[in-house]
Structures are given as C-alpha cells and as structure tokens.
Amino acid sequence: MPLKLSFPLILLTILAFQSQDKAYAEAPVVRYISRAEDSLHFLLGQQAFDRQEYDSALGHNLAANVPASGPFREALLAQRSRIFARVWVPSDRSFGERGADPPMFSWEAGTSHFRALSRSGPMSPFDASAYQLDSRVWTYHASALLSRPMILGSQPFNLAARATVDMSRQAGQKTYQAGLEADAPEGILRGLALSFSTGLDKSTEYGSYRSYDLWAARDWFFGDADVTFQLGLTRQWDSRWDWRQDNAWASLSRGFSFSNGNRLSLYLIGSLDRMSPLSEQFAAPVIYVDDVTLSRPNHYRGPNFTESVPENNPIAYLLNSPNTGELQLTQNAPQSHFSLRPSLRYGFALSQGWQAEAGARYAVDLYPNYAWDRVPLPDSLSIGAEDLVGIALNRADGRHYAVVLADNEEGFEEHYGTKPLERHRMRRWEQRGGIDFSLSRTFPGGYAFIAETTTDFGWSNLPAMAPGNSQPWHWGLNFNVSHSLVW
C-alpha cells in the first residue's frame, strides 16, 4: 500500500474587523452588562457555523473575550467545542468511496480573510443604544492527522488520530484539540462515522477551559440516483462532564452530471440545536413617587402611597435599601433553534485546466420566544459610575419609570425617565441568503490552488432594542495552496 503525505502549505483562515470594547456605565444599584462586542462575535460564529463555514466560525469565536464566569462564558466555550466537532467531520475522508488508500499522515496550516457588518441589541434592561460593528482579527491554524485502515471481524474501518492548534493574536487565546475518529467505508456499517475529541482553551486573561465532544453520523448512498442521505448527532460536555448542548441534523443531496463534464448538486439540511439560553435576572430597586413629570415629586414608603417620606431629606431615606421595593427585570435570549438550509452548486470546466464552481444558498432559523424588559433612561443624561439607577412606581398612571439619582456636589439630584417600562415577548426568526464562487486548478508536482469568495445577506425580525444580534451582510475571500506527495 503506498504511503501518502499531504502538505497543504497555505490556507487563508480568518480576518475580521474589530473595534474597541463599548462598555456601558456601571451603577452600584443595578448591574449592567458590557459585553456587546463579544456577543457579536458569538453571533457571527453561530451564523458562520450554520453556513458550514467552520474556519470563519472558529475565528469569530476566538475573537470574543471569554468572561471569567457566567452564562455567556459557558455559551461561548460550548460553541467553540461544537465548532471543533464539525471541523473534524470524517465524511471528507470516505476513502473507500473514492477507491483510494487512506493517507498515513497529513499536515496542514493556514489563514483566511473576511469582513462582516453586524448589529447588536443591548443586554441590559436600561436604555443602551444598539449599534453596528465591523471587526477584525487574525487567527492561525495547524493540524496533524495520522490515519490507518484496519479490520474488526469482517468489517473494515479507517481509524485516525488528529491534533489541532489554533491561535488568535489579538484575542490572546490558544485552543488545543485532540481526538479519535473512525469511519466505515465498506461492509454492513458502511457510511457510519464517529469522532470523540477533547479540547483545551487557554486565555491570557481568563485561564483555561476543557470540553469533550462526541460526533456520530450515518450516510446512505444511492449510486444509481446520485443521492446521499445523512443523519447525525453531536453532544458536548464540559470538564465536569455536565451537558452543554446537542445538535441533530438530517441532510439530503442530489447530483446531476452532464455529458460535458459539468455537475449540478442540490442540498437540503434540517437541524435542531439544543443549548442553554442566555438569560439574566435583574433585581431593580423601586421607589414610590406621586408624579414623575414633576421636578421634585413627593415620595412614599410603599406601593399603597399612604405614608409619605419626610421632605427634609427624601434621598437619604431612599438610599436606605430596606425602605425600597424590588422589581424583577428579565432578559432571556434562547439559543436553541431549528434551521432549514437549501442550497445548490454548479461546477464547470474552464480553459487551461481551471475548474469553476458557483453556489447559492438560503437559510431560515426559528427560535423560541425572546423576552426582554426595557426601561428607557432619562433623555440627554450621562450616567456616571457614582450615580444610582433604579425604578420609580408612578402613582399618577400606575406605571414604572427609570430613576437616576445623579451624584453632585450637594448630594444627589433626581432624574426620571419619560417613557415607562416596556415588557416585550416575541418569537425570533432569522433569514439569510448568499452566493459564492470558486476557482481551482491542479499543477504538476502535486500542487493545487483554490480561491473562493462568498457574500451573504441577513434579516432578523427582532427590533434593534432586543437582546439579540443580527448580521446584515458578510463578505469573505479564501485562498488555499496545497502540496501532496505519494510514496
């Protein structure tokens, strides 16, 4: 059996446009969340993952700063593990289907470039403007694979061990991954593929995180009709073997070959992702006033408005927490969703040995109900770190408004919002459409070259002030130069 060594020399990996962190002002009374840019990278990673652009997904994930604790840390690191589970899909190594011997060893390394514009809604119940972001980051990728065929009874298998390293220069993060893979090219288990991996994420700022992933899929080939059907499932655990997320999918592909050598391929993928939501509960302090439209409203000791606060120093009374009430504010952004993604690709030959391929795709994602509470802050008011932010129950109309006790030289000054508390509930759905085009050619000596450009546009039904993110457009350019040697 010949020994094959494959050495891809250059893979253009991920470059994204990144701006400085935009942090909201902190208030001692009500906790703010200042991670809007990182949540954008989380969204971009998820959208690239849904488009099966796993290099781009990994680059965005590595660009996000991992918090020291909390639900966003768990969601971000769980997404990273999930991307690695898909990067290692063994279907591209169905050597038995191609009638070729599996490589005994291969090595690859690379980089790539893309640009994306995204919109982020605030993850805070108090007024914080949504904004758009172009972000930039370099990541570097290297991997090694050792594969060997073997037979258990009468069933042939291809077994492989893989190790990868990914580094993000700007985010200061490194990811190490190692795993075992197996696929059955022939026999009664033909089309079955399994992968088990473990990964370690290291950040210069937030330490390390370990995860474990299991990937399993089964393919059915119908050669006469040029049809392939696949069912698959992945599961991810954290370092304590606590469940983090599941993904199940079904895919159907149909190919059409023409007499001139051109080929048309149609795809339909349906998937269901189950993961923990990004949820926050805010216990906001509540004071009681008669009319927020007055410059100095009267204060009361409770929601019955029967006992007034002494006028000589109502602010000192309000700063005594036992004298205030409490209102729970909610931000709930489910991450579990169902996706449906049809696509098509058409390949054709050009002169001088060049091959071209054009593709188009569409995707729709359906999410459970989003829920968020928003309390607009007073107009044209800059909030400082020493200011106190809370809720005022207004006796005049029975509604809740934001109140800011602004620190000044004489103590605190009262400011009230002009718009009441808003409670929103709605089901989210996202749509995306895109096109791509690639050129490729093989050269003497085992060299090959591929260049690809992709463009995507997206739309979301969530309003700008919802605690979610969307991607209006995305553009990417990738290059791949490889070299293969056979002994």
Order of alpha helices (4+ residues) and beta strands (2+ residues): beta-alpha-alpha-alpha-alpha-beta-beta-beta-beta-beta-beta-beta-beta-beta-beta-beta-beta-beta-alpha-beta-beta-beta-beta-beta-beta-beta-beta-beta
